[in-house]
Amino acid sequence: RSFGPVTSWARLIAASGMAAVIYGAEVPDEDVHAVLRHLRSDSEALGVDAERLGLFATSAHVTVALSVLMRDTRVNCATLLYGYTLDMDGSTTVADMGRQYGFVNACAGKSVDDVPDTVPILLVRAGRDQFPGLNQALDKIIARALVRNLPVSLINHPTGAHAFDMDENTPMSRAIVQQVLRFLVVHLKADE
């Protein structure tokens, strides 16, 4: 297995014994719900287990995945890497960045109270993320998730920049990629 810019997450997930459906358009969460409905209704023909579906999102897609998670508790887990999450405490950073960078702020008007307490979530933080306000919003959701005692795990790459998993070929970034894959395997693969 190789990690870094030449290997996609979909290939790494497949190499770990899971199926990956790539859906990377900048779209409202309704479209993601349609994909989940399709995976569930046609699971046999697609060769997927409708009872074991997870969300994986990075960067600007995290707000959509988080919004989907708030409405679909049949998802088994969510891995959310270095992404914009929620505006809280009067902040408008996520909304502002969504307008500036053209991503959907699917969690507008939502709070950590809308996150289900039954779905394991892995949050990955890039300590030196260069996008304005991203880590501040992420730090707030982490703190509030812990106050609610949500099943949340955190991986912090203190020296990592945004998209470190794709741009850095370092022992730390490779170890984090392996941790993300292990999280998915634990929550999605059948008991063996």
Disulfide bonds with the S-S distance in Angstrom:
none
